[in-house]
Amino acid sequence: MRKIAALAILLIALILAAQLVLAPLLSNGAETDEAARRYEAIAARRESLRQALAALPPAPADPGRLAQPTDALALADLQGRIAAWAAETGVLVATAEPLPAEEGADPTRLQLSLDLTGPLAGLQALLYRIESGRPVLTVTRLDLTARPDRSLSAHLVIAAWRSES
């Protein structure tokens, strides 16, 4: 009798263990089949998706960066913008000179050195225009000198960033 009871308990334990092990495996098989069907559906649409992506327009340039493909063109654009803004504010651009890239600096960072002359209000308006608009420009150096005619001379260095090409 003890042997039969022991065998019955062992048999019940084996059945429970089999259910605990096999039940999750069987349900995972159904989930795996469903996932495989979804992947097959996506793969069937792959070519149409590739064509749709190819038809999309190129991403717009970052409005915070100069959009020209080379440093020389970006610096020329920057110089032209600043000359136009200076003319609007009554400031004279005496010189504008690109500065070489600093060792180890961001390769898209450009610098322009400027010598300006004008009234205080004009220089303030120009500096505001430089630092508040797009593309992002930063005045990294500013030296002001009073002139005998009650205007100011300003030497400044402006940093800008070019879009990566």
TIVO-2410 file (N, C-alpha, C; in nm, 3 decimals):
# residues 165
REC num residu      c1      c2      c3 atome chaine
REC   1      M   0.080  -0.118   0.000     N      A
REC   1      M   0.000   0.000   0.000    CA      A
REC   1      M   0.086   0.127   0.000     C      A
REC   2      R   0.193   0.125   0.079     N      A
REC   2      R   0.281   0.241   0.082    CA      A
REC   2      R   0.347   0.265  -0.053     C      A
REC   3      K   0.379   0.157  -0.119     N      A
REC   3      K   0.443   0.172  -0.251    CA      A
REC   3      K   0.345   0.234  -0.350     C      A
REC   4      I   0.220   0.195  -0.344     N      A
REC   4      I   0.120   0.251  -0.435    CA      A
REC   4      I   0.098   0.398  -0.404     C      A
REC   5      A   0.090   0.433  -0.276     N      A
REC   5      A   0.073   0.574  -0.237    CA      A
REC   5      A   0.192   0.657  -0.281     C      A
REC   6      A   0.311   0.602  -0.262     N      A
REC   6      A   0.433   0.673  -0.303    CA      A
REC   6      A   0.436   0.692  -0.454     C      A
REC   7      L   0.397   0.587  -0.527     N      A
REC   7      L   0.392   0.599  -0.674    CA      A
REC   7      L   0.287   0.700  -0.717     C      A
REC   8      A   0.172   0.702  -0.650     N      A
REC   8      A   0.066   0.798  -0.684    CA      A
REC   8      A   0.113   0.940  -0.659     C      A
REC   9      I   0.180   0.961  -0.546     N      A
REC   9      I   0.232   1.096  -0.515    CA      A
REC   9      I   0.339   1.135  -0.617     C      A
REC  10      L   0.425   1.043  -0.650     N      A
REC  10      L   0.529   1.070  -0.750    CA      A
REC  10      L   0.468   1.102  -0.885     C      A
REC  11      L   0.364   1.025  -0.924     N      A
REC  11      L   0.296   1.049  -1.050    CA      A
REC  11      L   0.228   1.186  -1.052     C      A
REC  12      I   0.163   1.221  -0.943     N      A
REC  12      I   0.099   1.354  -0.934    CA      A
REC  12      I   0.204   1.464  -0.941     C      A
REC  13      A   0.317   1.445  -0.874     N      A
REC  13      A   0.425   1.544  -0.877    CA      A
REC  13      A   0.481   1.560  -1.018     C      A
REC  14      L   0.497   1.451  -1.090     N      A
REC  14      L   0.547   1.457  -1.228    CA      A
REC  14      L   0.447   1.529  -1.320     C      A
REC  15      I   0.317   1.501  -1.301     N      A
REC  15      I   0.215   1.567  -1.383    CA      A
REC  15      I   0.216   1.717  -1.356     C      A
REC  16      L   0.224   1.758  -1.229     N      A
REC  16      L   0.228   1.901  -1.195    CA      A
REC  16      L   0.354   1.968  -1.251     C      A
REC  17      A   0.466   1.901  -1.238     N      A
REC  17      A   0.590   1.956  -1.291    CA      A
REC  17      A   0.583   1.970  -1.442     C      A
REC  18      A   0.525   1.872  -1.509     N      A
REC  18      A   0.512   1.879  -1.654    CA      A
REC  18      A   0.421   1.994  -1.694     C      A
REC  19      Q   0.312   2.015  -1.619     N      A
REC  19      Q   0.224   2.126  -1.651    CA      A
REC  19      Q   0.293   2.260  -1.628     C      A
REC  20      L   0.368   2.268  -1.520     N      A
REC  20      L   0.439   2.394  -1.490    CA      A
REC  20      L   0.545   2.425  -1.594     C      A
REC  21      V   0.607   2.324  -1.650     N      A
REC  21      V   0.714   2.345  -1.748    CA      A
REC  21      V   0.657   2.357  -1.889     C      A
REC  22      L   0.566   2.269  -1.925     N      A
REC  22      L   0.518   2.265  -2.063    CA      A
REC  22      L   0.416   2.373  -2.097     C      A
REC  23      A   0.332   2.411  -2.001     N      A
REC  23      A   0.228   2.511  -2.030    CA      A
REC  23      A   0.288   2.644  -2.079     C      A
REC  24      P   0.388   2.699  -2.010     N      A
REC  24      P   0.446   2.824  -2.062    CA      A
REC  24      P   0.513   2.806  -2.198     C      A
REC  25      L   0.576   2.691  -2.218     N      A
REC  25      L   0.641   2.669  -2.347    CA      A
REC  25      L   0.540   2.662  -2.460     C      A
REC  26      L   0.426   2.599  -2.435     N      A
REC  26      L   0.322   2.590  -2.539    CA      A
REC  26      L   0.261   2.727  -2.569     C      A
REC  27      S   0.239   2.808  -2.464     N      A
REC  27      S   0.182   2.941  -2.489    CA      A
REC  27      S   0.284   3.030  -2.557     C      A
REC  28      N   0.413   3.017  -2.525     N      A
REC  28      N   0.515   3.095  -2.594    CA      A
REC  28      N   0.522   3.060  -2.741     C      A
REC  29      G   0.495   2.936  -2.775     N      A
REC  29      G   0.495   2.896  -2.915    CA      A
REC  29      G   0.389   2.970  -2.993     C      A
REC  30      A   0.271   2.989  -2.934     N      A
REC  30      A   0.164   3.063  -3.001    CA      A
REC  30      A   0.203   3.209  -3.017     C      A
REC  31      E   0.263   3.267  -2.913     N      A
REC  31      E   0.307   3.406  -2.921    CA      A
REC  31      E   0.417   3.421  -3.025     C      A
REC  32      T   0.505   3.325  -3.033     N      A
REC  32      T   0.613   3.329  -3.132    CA      A
REC  32      T   0.556   3.322  -3.272     C      A
REC  33      D   0.455   3.237  -3.291     N      A
REC  33      D   0.392   3.228  -3.423    CA      A
REC  33      D   0.328   3.362  -3.461     C      A
REC  34      E   0.262   3.428  -3.367     N      A
REC  34      E   0.197   3.557  -3.394    CA      A
REC  34      E   0.304   3.663  -3.427     C      A
REC  35      A   0.413   3.665  -3.353     N      A
REC  35      A   0.521   3.760  -3.381    CA      A
REC  35      A   0.580   3.734  -3.519     C      A
REC  36      A   0.597   3.608  -3.555     N      A
REC  36      A   0.650   3.574  -3.687    CA      A
REC  36      A   0.556   3.624  -3.797     C      A
REC  37      R   0.426   3.612  -3.775     N      A
REC  37      R   0.330   3.662  -3.875    CA      A
REC  37      R   0.339   3.814  -3.889     C      A
REC  38      R   0.355   3.885  -3.777     N      A
REC  38      R   0.368   4.031  -3.783    CA      A
REC  38      R   0.495   4.072  -3.858     C      A
REC  39      Y   0.606   4.003  -3.830     N      A
REC  39      Y   0.732   4.034  -3.899    CA      A
REC  39      Y   0.721   4.005  -4.049     C      A
REC  40      E   0.653   3.898  -4.084     N      A
REC  40      E   0.634   3.866  -4.225    CA      A
REC  40      E   0.551   3.974  -4.294     C      A
REC  41      A   0.449   4.027  -4.225     N      A
REC  41      A   0.367   4.134  -4.282    CA      A
REC  41      A   0.450   4.260  -4.303     C      A
REC  42      I   0.536   4.291  -4.208     N      A
REC  42      I   0.623   4.409  -4.221    CA      A
REC  42      I   0.722   4.387  -4.335     C      A
REC  43      A   0.779   4.267  -4.344     N      A
REC  43      A   0.874   4.238  -4.451    CA      A
REC  43      A   0.808   4.249  -4.587     C      A
REC  44      A   0.680   4.210  -4.596     N      A
REC  44      A   0.610   4.220  -4.724    CA      A
REC  44      A   0.592   4.366  -4.765     C      A
REC  45      R   0.584   4.455  -4.668     N      A
REC  45      R   0.567   4.599  -4.699    CA      A
REC  45      R   0.700   4.672  -4.710     C      A
REC  46      R   0.810   4.601  -4.695     N      A
REC  46      R   0.943   4.663  -4.690    CA      A
REC  46      R   0.972   4.749  -4.814     C      A
REC  47      E   0.948   4.698  -4.931     N      A
REC  47      E   0.979   4.773  -5.053    CA      A
REC  47      E   0.894   4.899  -5.064     C      A
REC  48      S   0.766   4.888  -5.032     N      A
REC  48      S   0.682   5.008  -5.039    CA      A
REC  48      S   0.725   5.112  -4.936     C      A
REC  49      L   0.769   5.065  -4.819     N      A
REC  49      L   0.820   5.158  -4.718    CA      A
REC  49      L   0.950   5.224  -4.764     C      A
REC  50      R   1.037   5.147  -4.827     N      A
REC  50      R   1.163   5.202  -4.879    CA      A
REC  50      R   1.135   5.310  -4.983     C      A
REC  51      Q   1.039   5.285  -5.072     N      A
REC  51      Q   1.003   5.384  -5.174    CA      A
REC  51      Q   0.942   5.509  -5.111     C      A
REC  52      A   0.859   5.490  -5.009     N      A
REC  52      A   0.799   5.605  -4.941    CA      A
REC  52      A   0.906   5.689  -4.873     C      A
REC  53      L   1.004   5.625  -4.811     N      A
REC  53      L   1.114   5.699  -4.748    CA      A
REC  53      L   1.198   5.773  -4.852     C      A
REC  54      A   1.222   5.711  -4.965     N      A
REC  54      A   1.301   5.776  -5.070    CA      A
REC  54      A   1.229   5.897  -5.127     C      A
REC  55      A   1.096   5.894  -5.125     N      A
REC  55      A   1.018   6.005  -5.181    CA      A
REC  55      A   1.007   6.124  -5.086     C      A
REC  56      L   1.044   6.105  -4.959     N      A
REC  56      L   1.035   6.216  -4.865    CA      A
REC  56      L   1.135   6.325  -4.902     C      A
REC  57      P   1.100   6.452  -4.880     N      A
REC  57      P   1.196   6.559  -4.908    CA      A
REC  57      P   1.311   6.552  -4.808     C      A
REC  58      P   1.427   6.606  -4.845     N      A
REC  58      P   1.540   6.602  -4.752    CA      A
REC  58      P   1.506   6.681  -4.626     C      A
REC  59      A   1.568   6.641  -4.517     N      A
REC  59      A   1.545   6.711  -4.390    CA      A
REC  59      A   1.592   6.855  -4.404     C      A
REC  60      P   1.517   6.949  -4.348     N      A
REC  60      P   1.559   7.088  -4.357    CA      A
REC  60      P   1.686   7.110  -4.276     C      A
REC  61      A   1.761   7.209  -4.319     N      A
REC  61      A   1.884   7.241  -4.247    CA      A
REC  61      A   1.848   7.294  -4.108     C      A
REC  62      D   1.937   7.273  -4.015     N      A
REC  62      D   1.916   7.322  -3.879    CA      A
REC  62      D   1.913   7.475  -3.884     C      A
REC  63      P   1.802   7.538  -3.843     N      A
REC  63      P   1.794   7.684  -3.851    CA      A
REC  63      P   1.892   7.754  -3.758     C      A
REC  64      G   1.948   7.681  -3.665     N      A
REC  64      G   2.045   7.740  -3.574    CA      A
REC  64      G   2.187   7.741  -3.629     C      A
REC  65      R   2.205   7.683  -3.747     N      A
REC  65      R   2.339   7.674  -3.807    CA      A
REC  65      R   2.339   7.738  -3.946     C      A
REC  66      L   2.456   7.777  -3.989     N      A
REC  66      L   2.472   7.828  -4.125    CA      A
REC  66      L   2.461   7.710  -4.221     C      A
REC  67      A   2.385   7.725  -4.328     N      A
REC  67      A   2.350   7.612  -4.414    CA      A
REC  67      A   2.450   7.586  -4.528     C      A
REC  68      Q   2.552   7.666  -4.543     N      A
REC  68      Q   2.644   7.648  -4.655    CA      A
REC  68      Q   2.730   7.524  -4.638     C      A
REC  69      P   2.768   7.461  -4.751     N      A
REC  69      P   2.842   7.334  -4.744    CA      A
REC  69      P   2.989   7.347  -4.707     C      A
REC  70      T   3.047   7.467  -4.720     N      A
REC  70      T   3.189   7.483  -4.688    CA      A
REC  70      T   3.208   7.597  -4.589     C      A
REC  71      D   3.322   7.595  -4.521     N      A
REC  71      D   3.353   7.702  -4.427    CA      A
REC  71      D   3.361   7.837  -4.497     C      A
REC  72      A   3.424   7.842  -4.613     N      A
REC  72      A   3.441   7.968  -4.685    CA      A
REC  72      A   3.305   8.030  -4.721     C      A
REC  73      L   3.215   7.949  -4.773     N      A
REC  73      L   3.082   8.001  -4.807    CA      A
REC  73      L   3.004   8.043  -4.683     C      A
REC  74      A   3.017   7.966  -4.576     N      A
REC  74      A   2.946   8.000  -4.452    CA      A
REC  74      A   2.999   8.131  -4.394     C      A
REC  75      L   3.131   8.149  -4.396     N      A
REC  75      L   3.189   8.274  -4.345    CA      A
REC  75      L   3.150   8.393  -4.432     C      A
REC  76      A   3.146   8.373  -4.564     N      A
REC  76      A   3.103   8.481  -4.653    CA      A
REC  76      A   2.958   8.519  -4.626     C      A
REC  77      D   2.874   8.419  -4.605     N      A
REC  77      D   2.733   8.444  -4.572    CA      A
REC  77      D   2.723   8.519  -4.440     C      A
REC  78      L   2.797   8.476  -4.340     N      A
REC  78      L   2.796   8.541  -4.209    CA      A
REC  78      L   2.841   8.686  -4.221     C      A
REC  79      Q   2.947   8.708  -4.296     N      A
REC  79      Q   2.998   8.845  -4.314    CA      A
REC  79      Q   2.893   8.932  -4.383     C      A
REC  80      G   2.826   8.878  -4.484     N      A
REC  80      G   2.722   8.954  -4.553    CA      A
REC  80      G   2.605   8.987  -4.462     C      A
REC  81      R   2.563   8.891  -4.379     N      A
REC  81      R   2.454   8.917  -4.285    CA      A
REC  81      R   2.490   9.029  -4.188     C      A
REC  82      I   2.610   9.020  -4.133     N      A
REC  82      I   2.650   9.121  -4.035    CA      A
REC  82      I   2.665   9.258  -4.099     C      A
REC  83      A   2.716   9.263  -4.221     N      A
REC  83      A   2.726   9.391  -4.292    CA      A
REC  83      A   2.588   9.452  -4.313     C      A
REC  84      A   2.491   9.370  -4.350     N      A
REC  84      A   2.354   9.421  -4.371    CA      A
REC  84      A   2.294   9.468  -4.239     C      A
REC  85      W   2.312   9.392  -4.132     N      A
REC  85      W   2.258   9.431  -4.002    CA      A
REC  85      W   2.326   9.559  -3.953     C      A
REC  86      A   2.457   9.570  -3.977     N      A
REC  86      A   2.529   9.690  -3.934    CA      A
REC  86      A   2.476   9.812  -4.008     C      A
REC  87      A   2.452   9.797  -4.138     N      A
REC  87      A   2.399   9.910  -4.216    CA      A
REC  87      A   2.262   9.952  -4.163     C      A
REC  88      E   2.179   9.856  -4.125     N      A
REC  88      E   2.047   9.887  -4.070    CA      A
REC  88      E   2.055   9.963  -3.938     C      A
REC  89      T   2.159   9.939  -3.861     N      A
REC  89      T   2.170  10.000  -3.728    CA      A
REC  89      T   2.262  10.122  -3.726     C      A
REC  90      G   2.315  10.161  -3.842     N      A
REC  90      G   2.401  10.280  -3.849    CA      A
REC  90      G   2.543  10.255  -3.802     C      A
REC  91      V   2.588  10.131  -3.811     N      A
REC  91      V   2.724  10.095  -3.769    CA      A
REC  91      V   2.807  10.066  -3.893     C      A
REC  92      L   2.931  10.111  -3.892     N      A
REC  92      L   3.022  10.090  -4.004    CA      A
REC  92      L   3.113   9.971  -3.973     C      A
REC  93      V   3.122   9.877  -4.065     N      A
REC  93      V   3.214   9.763  -4.051    CA      A
REC  93      V   3.345   9.805  -4.115     C      A
REC  94      A   3.448   9.824  -4.031     N      A
REC  94      A   3.580   9.866  -4.082    CA      A
REC  94      A   3.654   9.745  -4.139     C      A
REC  95      T   3.658   9.636  -4.066     N      A
REC  95      T   3.723   9.514  -4.115    CA      A
REC  95      T   3.645   9.392  -4.067     C      A
REC  96      A   3.654   9.288  -4.146     N      A
REC  96      A   3.596   9.159  -4.111    CA      A
REC  96      A   3.696   9.053  -4.156     C      A
REC  97      E   3.738   8.969  -4.063     N      A
REC  97      E   3.841   8.871  -4.095    CA      A
REC  97      E   3.807   8.736  -4.033     C      A
REC  98      P   3.803   8.631  -4.115     N      A
REC  98      P   3.782   8.497  -4.058    CA      A
REC  98      P   3.901   8.456  -3.974     C      A
REC  99      L   3.875   8.389  -3.865     N      A
REC  99      L   3.982   8.340  -3.778    CA      A
REC  99      L   4.001   8.190  -3.802     C      A
REC 100      P   4.123   8.142  -3.790     N      A
REC 100      P   4.145   7.997  -3.808    CA      A
REC 100      P   4.079   7.919  -3.696     C      A
REC 101      A   4.047   7.796  -3.726     N      A
REC 101      A   3.985   7.708  -3.626    CA      A
REC 101      A   4.083   7.683  -3.512     C      A
REC 102      E   4.028   7.678  -3.392     N      A
REC 102      E   4.112   7.651  -3.276    CA      A
REC 102      E   4.145   7.502  -3.269     C      A
REC 103      E   4.260   7.471  -3.216     N      A
REC 103      E   4.305   7.332  -3.203    CA      A
REC 103      E   4.206   7.253  -3.118     C      A
REC 104      G   4.156   7.141  -3.172     N      A
REC 104      G   4.066   7.054  -3.099    CA      A
REC 104      G   3.924   7.105  -3.087     C      A
REC 105      A   3.891   7.215  -3.153     N      A
REC 105      A   3.755   7.270  -3.143    CA      A
REC 105      A   3.660   7.195  -3.236     C      A
REC 106      D   3.533   7.218  -3.216     N      A
REC 106      D   3.429   7.162  -3.301    CA      A
REC 106      D   3.458   7.202  -3.446     C      A
REC 107      P   3.467   7.106  -3.539     N      A
REC 107      P   3.502   7.141  -3.677    CA      A
REC 107      P   3.395   7.224  -3.748     C      A
REC 108      T   3.275   7.230  -3.694     N      A
REC 108      T   3.171   7.312  -3.757    CA      A
REC 108      T   3.166   7.453  -3.699     C      A
REC 109      R   3.248   7.483  -3.600     N      A
REC 109      R   3.251   7.615  -3.537    CA      A
REC 109      R   3.340   7.708  -3.617     C      A
REC 110      L   3.283   7.821  -3.654     N      A
REC 110      L   3.355   7.922  -3.731    CA      A
REC 110      L   3.363   8.050  -3.649     C      A
REC 111      Q   3.470   8.129  -3.673     N      A
REC 111      Q   3.484   8.255  -3.601    CA      A
REC 111      Q   3.516   8.367  -3.698     C      A
REC 112      L   3.460   8.483  -3.669     N      A
REC 112      L   3.480   8.601  -3.752    CA      A
REC 112      L   3.517   8.716  -3.660     C      A
REC 113      S   3.629   8.783  -3.691     N      A
REC 113      S   3.674   8.899  -3.615    CA      A
REC 113      S   3.628   9.025  -3.689     C      A
REC 114      L   3.571   9.120  -3.614     N      A
REC 114      L   3.516   9.242  -3.675    CA      A
REC 114      L   3.565   9.365  -3.600     C      A
REC 115      D   3.591   9.470  -3.677     N      A
REC 115      D   3.616   9.602  -3.620    CA      A
REC 115      D   3.502   9.691  -3.668     C      A
REC 116      L   3.433   9.753  -3.574     N      A
REC 116      L   3.314   9.833  -3.604    CA      A
REC 116      L   3.328   9.972  -3.546     C      A
REC 117      T   3.255  10.067  -3.604     N      A
REC 117      T   3.248  10.203  -3.553    CA      A
REC 117      T   3.104  10.249  -3.562     C      A
REC 118      G   3.057  10.314  -3.455     N      A
REC 118      G   2.922  10.366  -3.459    CA      A
REC 118      G   2.877  10.418  -3.325     C      A
REC 119      P   2.755  10.470  -3.320     N      A
REC 119      P   2.702  10.520  -3.194    CA      A
REC 119      P   2.667  10.403  -3.100     C      A
REC 120      L   2.660  10.435  -2.971     N      A
REC 120      L   2.630  10.332  -2.872    CA      A
REC 120      L   2.498  10.262  -2.902     C      A
REC 121      A   2.395  10.336  -2.937     N      A
REC 121      A   2.264  10.276  -2.965    CA      A
REC 121      A   2.272  10.181  -3.084     C      A
REC 122      G   2.348  10.218  -3.187     N      A
REC 122      G   2.363  10.132  -3.304    CA      A
REC 122      G   2.438  10.004  -3.271     C      A
REC 123      L   2.545  10.015  -3.191     N      A
REC 123      L   2.620   9.897  -3.151    CA      A
REC 123      L   2.535   9.805  -3.063     C      A
REC 124      Q   2.456   9.864  -2.972     N      A
REC 124      Q   2.367   9.783  -2.890    CA      A
REC 124      Q   2.266   9.708  -2.976     C      A
REC 125      A   2.207   9.779  -3.074     N      A
REC 125      A   2.109   9.715  -3.161    CA      A
REC 125      A   2.173   9.603  -3.243     C      A
REC 126      L   2.294   9.625  -3.291     N      A
REC 126      L   2.364   9.523  -3.369    CA      A
REC 126      L   2.397   9.401  -3.283     C      A
REC 127      L   2.446   9.423  -3.163     N      A
REC 127      L   2.478   9.312  -3.074    CA      A
REC 127      L   2.352   9.232  -3.039     C      A
REC 128      Y   2.243   9.302  -3.017     N      A
REC 128      Y   2.116   9.233  -2.989    CA      A
REC 128      Y   2.076   9.147  -3.109     C      A
REC 129      R   2.088   9.202  -3.228     N      A
REC 129      R   2.051   9.128  -3.351    CA      A
REC 129      R   2.139   9.005  -3.369     C      A
REC 130      I   2.267   9.020  -3.340     N      A
REC 130      I   2.361   8.908  -3.355    CA      A
REC 130      I   2.325   8.795  -3.258     C      A
REC 131      E   2.299   8.827  -3.134     N      A
REC 131      E   2.282   8.723  -3.033    CA      A
REC 131      E   2.139   8.673  -3.016     C      A
REC 132      S   2.041   8.736  -3.079     N      A
REC 132      S   1.903   8.693  -3.055    CA      A
REC 132      S   1.836   8.624  -3.173     C      A
REC 133      G   1.900   8.621  -3.287     N      A
REC 133      G   1.834   8.567  -3.405    CA      A
REC 133      G   1.883   8.429  -3.444     C      A
REC 134      R   1.850   8.393  -3.564     N      A
REC 134      R   1.893   8.267  -3.624    CA      A
REC 134      R   1.973   8.301  -3.747     C      A
REC 135      P   2.078   8.235  -3.777     N      A
REC 135      P   2.138   8.125  -3.705    CA      A
REC 135      P   2.195   8.171  -3.570     C      A
REC 136      V   2.227   8.074  -3.486     N      A
REC 136      V   2.282   8.106  -3.355    CA      A
REC 136      V   2.422   8.162  -3.372     C      A
REC 137      L   2.441   8.283  -3.323     N      A
REC 137      L   2.571   8.349  -3.325    CA      A
REC 137      L   2.602   8.392  -3.182     C      A
REC 138      T   2.728   8.384  -3.146     N      A
REC 138      T   2.769   8.420  -3.011    CA      A
REC 138      T   2.887   8.516  -3.017     C      A
REC 139      V   2.876   8.625  -2.945     N      A
REC 139      V   2.988   8.717  -2.933    CA      A
REC 139      V   3.080   8.659  -2.826     C      A
REC 140      T   3.201   8.619  -2.866     N      A
REC 140      T   3.293   8.558  -2.771    CA      A
REC 140      T   3.396   8.657  -2.718     C      A
REC 141      R   3.407   8.772  -2.783     N      A
REC 141      R   3.499   8.876  -2.737    CA      A
REC 141      R   3.442   9.011  -2.778     C      A
REC 142      L   3.451   9.109  -2.688     N      A
REC 142      L   3.403   9.243  -2.719    CA      A
REC 142      L   3.492   9.343  -2.648     C      A
REC 143      D   3.554   9.431  -2.724     N      A
REC 143      D   3.636   9.540  -2.671    CA      A
REC 143      D   3.578   9.670  -2.726     C      A
REC 144      L   3.546   9.762  -2.636     N      A
REC 144      L   3.492   9.892  -2.676    CA      A
REC 144      L   3.592  10.001  -2.643     C      A
REC 145      T   3.602  10.101  -2.733     N      A
REC 145      T   3.688  10.215  -2.712    CA      A
REC 145      T   3.611  10.340  -2.752     C      A
REC 146      A   3.615  10.442  -2.664     N      A
REC 146      A   3.550  10.569  -2.696    CA      A
REC 146      A   3.635  10.644  -2.798     C      A
REC 147      R   3.568  10.713  -2.889     N      A
REC 147      R   3.637  10.792  -2.992    CA      A
REC 147      R   3.615  10.940  -2.963     C      A
REC 148      P   3.702  11.026  -3.015     N      A
REC 148      P   3.687  11.169  -2.990    CA      A
REC 148      P   3.555  11.227  -3.043     C      A
REC 149      D   3.498  11.167  -3.146     N      A
REC 149      D   3.374  11.219  -3.203    CA      A
REC 149      D   3.249  11.168  -3.130     C      A
REC 150      R   3.268  11.112  -3.010     N      A
REC 150      R   3.162  11.062  -2.922    CA      A
REC 150      R   3.097  10.932  -2.972     C      A
REC 151      S   3.157  10.871  -3.072     N      A
REC 151      S   3.111  10.739  -3.115    CA      A
REC 151      S   3.201  10.635  -3.048     C      A
REC 152      L   3.178  10.510  -3.080     N      A
REC 152      L   3.258  10.402  -3.022    CA      A
REC 152      L   3.322  10.319  -3.132     C      A
REC 153      S   3.439  10.267  -3.099     N      A
REC 153      S   3.502  10.164  -3.183    CA      A
REC 153      S   3.485  10.033  -3.108     C      A
REC 154      A   3.451   9.930  -3.181     N      A
REC 154      A   3.432   9.800  -3.119    CA      A
REC 154      A   3.510   9.695  -3.195     C      A
REC 155      H   3.576   9.611  -3.120     N      A
REC 155      H   3.640   9.493  -3.180    CA      A
REC 155      H   3.566   9.374  -3.119     C      A
REC 156      L   3.513   9.287  -3.204     N      A
REC 156      L   3.445   9.170  -3.151    CA      A
REC 156      L   3.476   9.047  -3.233     C      A
REC 157      V   3.462   8.933  -3.167     N      A
REC 157      V   3.478   8.804  -3.232    CA      A
REC 157      V   3.344   8.733  -3.218     C      A
REC 158      I   3.296   8.685  -3.332     N      A
REC 158      I   3.166   8.616  -3.335    CA      A
REC 158      I   3.192   8.470  -3.371     C      A
REC 159      A   3.124   8.381  -3.298     N      A
REC 159      A   3.130   8.238  -3.328    CA      A
REC 159      A   2.996   8.197  -3.390     C      A
REC 160      A   3.003   8.112  -3.490     N      A
REC 160      A   2.885   8.057  -3.556    CA      A
REC 160      A   2.914   7.910  -3.584     C      A
REC 161      W   2.808   7.837  -3.616     N      A
REC 161      W   2.824   7.695  -3.645    CA      A
REC 161      W   2.763   7.665  -3.781     C      A
REC 162      R   2.835   7.584  -3.859     N      A
REC 162      R   2.793   7.546  -3.992    CA      A
REC 162      R   2.729   7.407  -3.986     C      A
REC 163      S   2.625   7.387  -4.066     N      A
REC 163      S   2.564   7.254  -4.074    CA      A
REC 163      S   2.667   7.155  -4.124     C      A
REC 164      E   2.661   7.035  -4.070     N      A
REC 164      E   2.755   6.932  -4.117    CA      A
REC 164      E   2.710   6.884  -4.253     C      A
REC 165      S   2.805   6.868  -4.342     N      A
REC 165      S   2.768   6.824  -4.478    CA      A
REC 165      S   2.802   6.681  -4.500     C      A
***
